[in-house]
């Protein structure tokens, strides 16, 4: 791959959202291969990282020094649903099992000691062999960050029945949040993105970031004239680009931002039911129609984001 595409592809990401593959695929069974075994999920997470490290080493040998090598994670901004000690502990464990399970081996070359301790009932980590962590910590040029929404976590299920177990963390529950949300039911809080980026930069100094996914799904309506006026998505986009700018102003090294997604597409286990695209796709005819959000994003790009926070959505 490096030899054939290296002269045309200047940023290479080895893996996208290994947390989803490991935990949604092996702890909850929501995604392929549909397993429900927490111990296996941690084993898979480690071996995904090991494959990443080996890929980085192999690519370095083939690509020019100008090529940027990366991995893309979907770190969570996790908050406790209350100030109780049990909820705070559950939120902390959920964050460790989502963020530090990948970040510490990648950027520090070691397992997170707190994570090893709190997961002792799930795995003994014996699958980590001598030399593995050195391979995983092969230097990268960028850390990709996919972000959509913040998370509330507690030590018990919510009384309304709308909570769900946090993948890979027995005794931790994800709670619904009040306020505006996307068509996925995901809370909209742009400041949470700024908060996450600032925290990551503080915890892992020197790591340059790229926002590799950020967007929102809504049930788009095609008007009689063929247009798709998705103002809610456009507003989400503008607010989150501004949140990235806020993080840059706080000193976070952010090299790029990518909206998810250019086109409506096949979304994991949701199939064609959730539309994230800036361009509407008629799945029967394959006709493609730019939505309002596409034109707004065009304007953001044209001004390099300098006036992203001031775009007039009424125009």
GULO-183614 format. One record per residue (C-alpha): residue in one letter; x negated, y, z negated. Coordinates in pm, 1 decimal, padded with zeros to 6 digits. Each point is the difference from the previous one (the first is absolute). Layout:
SITE  aa         X         Y         Z
SITE   A         X         Y         Z
...
***
This chain:
SITE  aa         X         Y         Z
SITE   X   00000.0   00000.0   00000.0
SITE   X  -00276.9   00240.6  -00091.1
SITE   X  -00190.0  -00061.2   00322.9
SITE   X   00307.1   00028.1   00223.5
SITE   X   00173.2   00298.2  -00161.6
SITE   X  -00271.6   00182.3  -00191.2
SITE   X  -00061.0   00256.2   00273.0
SITE   X   00367.8   00102.9  -00002.0
SITE   X   00123.0  -00054.5  -00354.2
SITE   X  -00173.7   00228.1  -00245.6
SITE   X   00187.8  -00088.1  -00320.0
SITE   X   00061.1  -00363.2  -00092.1
SITE   X   00215.5  -00120.8  -00288.6
SITE   X  -00048.6  -00361.1  -00102.6
SITE   X   00325.1  -00054.8  -00192.0
SITE   X   00325.8   00185.8  -00043.9
SITE   X   00177.7  -00026.4  -00336.3
SITE   X  -00155.5  -00321.5  -00130.8
SITE   X   00218.6   00046.8  -00311.2
SITE   X   00306.7  -00073.4   00212.6
SITE   X  -00157.5  -00308.9   00153.4
SITE   X  -00121.7  -00129.8  -00336.2
SITE   X   00281.6   00088.8  -00237.5
SITE   X   00312.6   00035.6   00213.0
SITE   X  -00104.6  -00306.6   00195.0
SITE   X  -00114.2  -00219.2  -00289.4
SITE   X   00146.4   00136.0  -00327.1
SITE   X   00354.2   00107.6   00095.4
SITE   X   00047.7  -00189.6   00325.5
SITE   X   00146.9   00308.9   00167.9
SITE   X  -00243.8  -00025.6   00290.6
SITE   X  -00174.5  -00285.8   00175.1
SITE   X  -00096.3  -00263.0  -00100.2
SITE   X   00280.1   00032.5  -00255.3
SITE   X  -00177.4  -00144.2  -00305.2
SITE   X   00077.2   00084.1  -00362.6
SITE   X  -00313.2  -00071.6  -00196.4
SITE   X  -00175.4   00285.0  -00180.1
SITE   X  -00329.8  -00184.7  -00041.0
SITE   X  -00012.8  -00060.4   00373.9
SITE   X   00067.5   00369.1   00065.6
SITE   X  -00313.0   00103.0  -00191.4
SITE   X  -00204.5  -00264.5   00177.9
SITE   X   00127.5   00125.5   00336.5
SITE   X  -00077.0   00362.5  -00093.9
SITE   X  -00360.5  -00094.9  -00077.4
SITE   X  -00048.2  -00194.8   00320.4
SITE   X   00152.5   00276.4   00209.3
SITE   X  -00261.9   00231.3  -00149.2
SITE   X  -00271.2  -00255.3   00066.8
SITE   X   00106.2  -00017.5   00363.9
SITE   X  -00006.6   00379.3   00014.9
SITE   X  -00354.3   00013.4  -00135.7
SITE   X  -00124.5  -00255.2   00249.2
SITE   X   00172.0   00186.0   00281.7
SITE   X  -00164.6   00327.4  -00101.8
SITE   X  -00342.9  -00163.4   00002.6
SITE   X   00063.3  -00158.6   00339.7
SITE   X   00133.7   00322.7   00149.6
SITE   X  -00295.4   00203.1  -00130.0
SITE   X  -00228.3  -00226.2   00199.8
SITE   X   00190.6   00065.3   00323.1
SITE   X   00126.2   00359.4  -00015.7
SITE   X  -00173.6   00332.6   00034.8
SITE   X  -00078.7   00199.7  -00311.1
SITE   X   00274.1   00246.1   00101.4
SITE   X   00278.9  -00255.2  -00044.6
SITE   X   00199.2   00043.4  -00320.5
SITE   X   00084.3  -00323.8  -00181.0
SITE   X   00282.4  -00019.4  -00250.1
SITE   X   00266.9  -00200.4  -00176.7
SITE   X   00354.5   00124.8  -00058.4
SITE   X   00171.9  -00050.2  -00335.4
SITE   X   00338.2   00106.9  -00130.4
SITE   X  -00090.3   00116.1  -00351.2
SITE   X   00294.3   00076.0  -00225.4
SITE   X   00061.0   00307.3  -00210.5
SITE   X   00150.8  -00185.1  -00297.0
SITE   X   00170.9   00172.7  -00291.1
SITE   X   00157.7  -00148.5  -00310.6
SITE   X   00379.1   00016.4  -00014.4
SITE   X  -00026.3   00120.4  -00361.3
SITE   X  -00262.7   00098.7  -00254.6
SITE   X   00036.9  -00325.4  -00194.2
SITE   X  -00318.2  -00200.7  -00049.7
SITE   X   00150.3  -00299.6   00180.8
SITE   X   00098.3   00201.9   00308.4
SITE   X  -00333.2   00182.1   00012.7
SITE   X  -00183.5  -00332.5  -00018.2
SITE   X   00217.8  -00152.8   00274.5
SITE   X  -00064.0   00297.6   00227.3
SITE   X  -00371.7  -00020.7  -00065.1
SITE   X  -00012.5  -00371.1   00085.4
SITE   X   00205.4   00057.6   00316.4
SITE   X  -00247.3   00265.2   00110.8
SITE   X  -00298.9  -00224.1  -00072.3
SITE   X   00156.6  -00285.7   00195.6
SITE   X   00076.4   00225.0   00296.7
SITE   X  -00289.3   00246.5   00013.0
SITE   X  -00301.7  -00115.7  -00197.7
SITE   X   00031.6  -00360.5   00116.7
SITE   X  -00125.4   00131.2   00336.0
SITE   X  -00174.2   00328.5  -00077.0
SITE   X  -00245.1  -00119.6  -00264.0
SITE   X  -00145.1  -00286.0   00207.2
SITE   X  -00011.8   00220.3   00309.9
SITE   X  -00148.9   00315.9  -00147.5
SITE   X  -00167.4  -00118.9  -00320.4
SITE   X  -00101.6  -00353.0   00091.0
SITE   X   00167.7  -00155.4  -00303.5
SITE   X   00325.7  -00131.1  -00133.6
SITE   X   00195.9   00233.8  -00223.6
SITE   X  -00055.2  -00127.1  -00354.5
SITE   X   00341.7   00114.7  -00121.4
SITE   X   00168.2  -00179.4   00289.9
SITE   X  -00188.1  -00323.0  -00072.0
SITE   X   00109.9   00021.3  -00363.4
SITE   X   00369.6   00070.2   00060.2
SITE   X   00030.4  -00266.0   00271.7
SITE   X  -00158.3  -00276.9  -00208.9
SITE   X   00336.0  -00174.5  -00018.8
SITE   X   00032.3   00000.8   00379.8
SITE   X  -00349.8  -00080.8   00124.4
SITE   X  -00350.3  -00063.2  -00132.9
SITE   X  -00160.6   00165.3   00306.8
SITE   X  -00216.3  -00311.8   00047.6
SITE   X   00041.4   00038.3   00376.0
SITE   X  -00243.2   00295.2  -00008.6
SITE   X  -00337.8  -00149.9   00085.4
SITE   X  -00349.5   00135.1  -00049.1
SITE   X  -00075.8   00252.6   00271.9
SITE   X   00363.0   00061.4   00097.3
SITE   X   00019.8   00346.4  -00154.2
SITE   X  -00317.0   00113.6   00171.4
SITE   X   00149.3  -00101.2   00335.1
SITE   X   00328.8   00178.3  -00075.9
SITE   X  -00179.2   00321.1  -00098.3
SITE   X  -00165.0   00041.9   00341.7
SITE   X   00001.8   00379.4   00049.8
SITE   X   00295.4   00148.7   00186.9
SITE   X   00032.2   00344.5   00157.3
SITE   X   00366.9   00062.6  -00076.7
SITE   X   00267.2  -00128.7  -00232.3
SITE   X   00339.5  -00007.2   00167.2
SITE   X   00295.2   00090.2  -00222.1
SITE   X   00359.2  -00088.9   00088.1
SITE   X   00253.8   00189.8  -00209.8
SITE   X   00379.0   00024.9   00000.7
SITE   X   00133.4   00049.7  -00353.7
SITE   X  -00081.8  -00002.6  -00372.5
SITE   X   00098.7  -00284.6  -00232.8
SITE   X   00161.4  -00027.9  -00343.6
SITE   X  -00089.6  -00310.7  -00199.6
SITE   X   00126.5  -00133.5  -00331.1
SITE   X  -00044.7  -00306.7  -00216.0
SITE   X   00358.2  -00117.6   00047.7
SITE   X   00270.0   00002.6   00265.1
SITE   X   00234.4   00297.4   00027.5
SITE   X   00349.5  -00037.2  -00143.9
SITE   X   00159.8   00085.2   00335.2
SITE   X  -00161.1  -00300.5   00165.4
SITE   X  -00177.5   00207.2   00265.3
SITE   X  -00352.4  -00075.1  -00119.3
SITE   X  -00223.4  -00269.0   00147.3
SITE   X  -00305.7  -00189.9  -00127.6
SITE   X  -00332.7   00161.3   00086.7
SITE   X  -00186.6  -00243.4   00227.2
SITE   X  -00271.7  -00194.5  -00178.0
SITE   X   00069.7   00149.8  -00343.3
SITE   X   00230.6  -00200.3  -00227.6
SITE   X   00163.3   00235.3  -00248.2
SITE   X  -00008.6   00305.5   00227.0
SITE   X   00307.8   00129.2   00180.2
SITE   X   00035.3   00260.6   00274.3
SITE   X   00283.8   00242.4  -00079.7
SITE   X   00205.7   00215.3   00238.9
SITE   X  -00055.9   00374.3  -00014.0
SITE   X   00254.0   00278.2   00002.0
SITE   X  -00004.0   00272.1   00262.7
SITE   X  -00036.4   00006.8   00378.0
SITE   X  -00108.4  -00317.3   00175.4
SITE   X  -00057.8  -00132.9   00350.3
SITE   X   00209.7  -00254.9   00180.2
SITE   X  -00213.0  -00265.8  -00165.7
SITE   X   00108.8   00129.0  -00340.0
SITE   X  -00353.0   00124.5  -00066.9
SITE   X  -00029.5   00312.9  -00213.0
SITE   X  -00120.3   00316.7   00175.6
SITE   X  -00263.8   00182.5  -00202.0
SITE   X  -00276.8   00162.0   00205.2
SITE   X  -00188.4   00119.4  -00308.6
SITE   X  -00048.3  -00365.6  -00091.3
SITE   X  -00220.5  -00040.2   00307.5
SITE   X  -00218.5   00290.5  -00109.9
SITE   X  -00015.8  -00149.2  -00349.5
SITE   X  -00103.2  -00340.7   00132.8
SITE   X  -00272.5   00139.6   00225.2
SITE   X  -00145.1   00219.9  -00273.9
SITE   X  -00003.3  -00296.4  -00239.6
SITE   X  -00166.8  -00229.4   00252.9
SITE   X  -00266.0   00260.4   00076.2
SITE   X  -00070.2   00041.9  -00371.9
SITE   X  -00018.7  -00375.1  -00063.9
SITE   X  -00207.6  -00078.0   00308.4
SITE   X  -00214.1   00308.9   00067.0
SITE   X  -00162.1   00028.6   00338.2
SITE   X   00260.7  -00206.2   00183.5
SITE   X   00136.5   00176.2   00310.8
SITE   X   00366.7  -00070.4   00069.3
SITE   X   00224.1  -00024.8   00304.4
SITE   X   00379.0   00004.8  -00037.2
SITE   X   00067.4  -00288.8   00233.8
SITE   X   00376.5  -00028.3  -00055.0
SITE   X   00258.6   00241.9  -00133.7
SITE   X   00359.0   00025.4   00112.1
SITE   X   00365.2  -00071.5  -00065.8
SITE   X   00277.5  -00221.5   00132.3
SITE   X   00351.0   00126.6   00068.0
SITE   X   00301.4  -00122.7   00191.9
SITE   X  -00041.2   00219.5   00304.9
SITE   X   00296.3   00105.4   00210.4
SITE   X  -00029.4   00061.2   00373.8
SITE   X   00219.6   00298.7   00090.5
SITE   X   00218.0   00020.9   00309.4
SITE   X  -00269.0   00203.3   00175.4
SITE   X  -00257.3  -00270.0  -00075.4
SITE   X  -00186.7   00194.2  -00268.6
SITE   X  -00089.0  -00130.3  -00346.2
SITE   X   00008.6   00272.1  -00265.2
SITE   X  -00183.7  -00162.6  -00293.8
SITE   X  -00044.1   00306.6  -00221.2
SITE   X  -00044.9  -00208.7  -00313.3
SITE   X  -00302.0  -00176.9   00150.6
SITE   X  -00140.9   00329.9   00126.9
SITE   X   00031.7   00149.9  -00348.7
SITE   X  -00168.2  -00304.3  -00153.4
SITE   X  -00283.9   00031.0   00251.3
SITE   X  -00059.3   00370.6  -00057.7
SITE   X   00008.8  -00038.2  -00378.2
SITE   X  -00247.3  -00287.0  -00001.9
SITE   X  -00243.1   00164.3   00241.1
SITE   X   00009.0   00297.1  -00237.6
SITE   X  -00066.1  -00238.7  -00290.4
SITE   X  -00310.4  -00126.3   00179.7
SITE   X  -00111.6   00359.5   00050.4
SITE   X   00047.6   00057.9  -00373.8
SITE   X  -00226.5  -00297.2  -00073.5
SITE   X  -00265.7   00136.7   00235.5
SITE   X   00017.4   00334.0  -00180.1
SITE   X  -00062.4  -00189.0  -00325.5
SITE   X  -00320.0  -00139.8   00146.6
SITE   X   00108.1  -00338.8   00134.5
SITE   X  -00197.3  -00105.6   00309.1
SITE   X   00273.9  -00084.2   00252.8
SITE   X  -00108.1  -00055.5   00359.0
SITE   X   00329.7  -00076.3   00178.9
SITE   X   00376.9  -00031.4  -00029.9
SITE   X   00220.0  -00236.4   00202.3
SITE   X   00379.0   00004.2  -00003.0
SITE   X   00173.6  -00336.3  -00011.6
SITE   X   00111.8  -00066.5   00257.5
SITE   X  -00018.8   00125.8   00355.8
SITE   X   00274.2  -00240.6   00113.5
SITE   X   00281.2  -00185.2  -00171.5
SITE   X  -00139.9  -00349.5  -00038.6
SITE   X   00032.7  -00342.3  -00160.9
SITE   X  -00037.7   00065.6  -00373.1
SITE   X  -00124.9  -00305.0  -00189.1
SITE   X   00290.6  -00193.9  -00156.7
SITE   X   00247.0   00277.9   00091.9
SITE   X  -00042.0  -00069.4   00369.7
SITE   X   00167.7   00265.9   00214.6
SITE   X   00232.1   00116.9  -00277.8
SITE   X  -00223.2   00283.8  -00125.3
SITE   X  -00111.9   00282.9   00226.9
SITE   X  -00316.4   00193.1  -00091.7
SITE   X  -00080.0   00136.3   00346.3
SITE   X  -00043.3   00357.7   00113.0
SITE   X   00122.7  -00132.2   00332.6
SITE   X   00329.5  -00188.3   00015.4
SITE   X  -00002.8  -00334.2   00179.0
SITE   X   00317.1  -00151.7   00139.0
SITE   X  -00078.6  -00363.7  -00068.4
SITE   X   00236.6  -00116.9   00274.7
SITE   X  -00122.6   00224.0   00283.0
SITE   X  -00339.3   00103.8  -00146.0
SITE   X   00080.1   00363.4   00082.7
SITE   X  -00218.0   00226.4  -00213.7
SITE   X   00126.6   00336.6  -00127.4
SITE   X  -00208.1   00246.9  -00205.5
SITE   X   00179.4   00092.1  -00321.6
SITE   X  -00005.0   00342.1  -00164.5
SITE   X  -00282.4  -00129.3  -00221.7
SITE   X  -00214.3  -00063.6   00309.7
SITE   X   00019.2   00366.0   00100.9
SITE   X  -00070.0   00111.9  -00357.2
SITE   X  -00304.3  -00226.8  -00015.1
SITE   X  -00115.2   00137.7   00334.4
SITE   X   00006.8   00348.0  -00150.6
SITE   X  -00192.7  -00116.1  -00306.3
SITE   X  -00267.4  -00150.0   00222.4
SITE   X  -00013.7   00311.1   00220.2
SITE   X  -00072.7   00217.8  -00302.7
SITE   X  -00225.1  -00260.4  -00169.6
SITE   X   00234.9   00001.3  -00295.7
SITE   X  -00089.5   00356.4  -00090.5
SITE   X   00365.8   00105.2  -00010.6
SITE   X   00151.6  -00341.0  -00071.6
SITE   X   00172.5   00122.7  -00310.6
SITE   X   00164.6   00285.7   00185.2
SITE   X   00153.4  -00173.1   00300.2
SITE   X   00352.1   00124.8   00062.6
SITE   X   00216.6  -00308.1   00031.5
SITE   X   00297.7   00213.1   00098.2
SITE   X  -00159.8   00102.8   00325.0
***
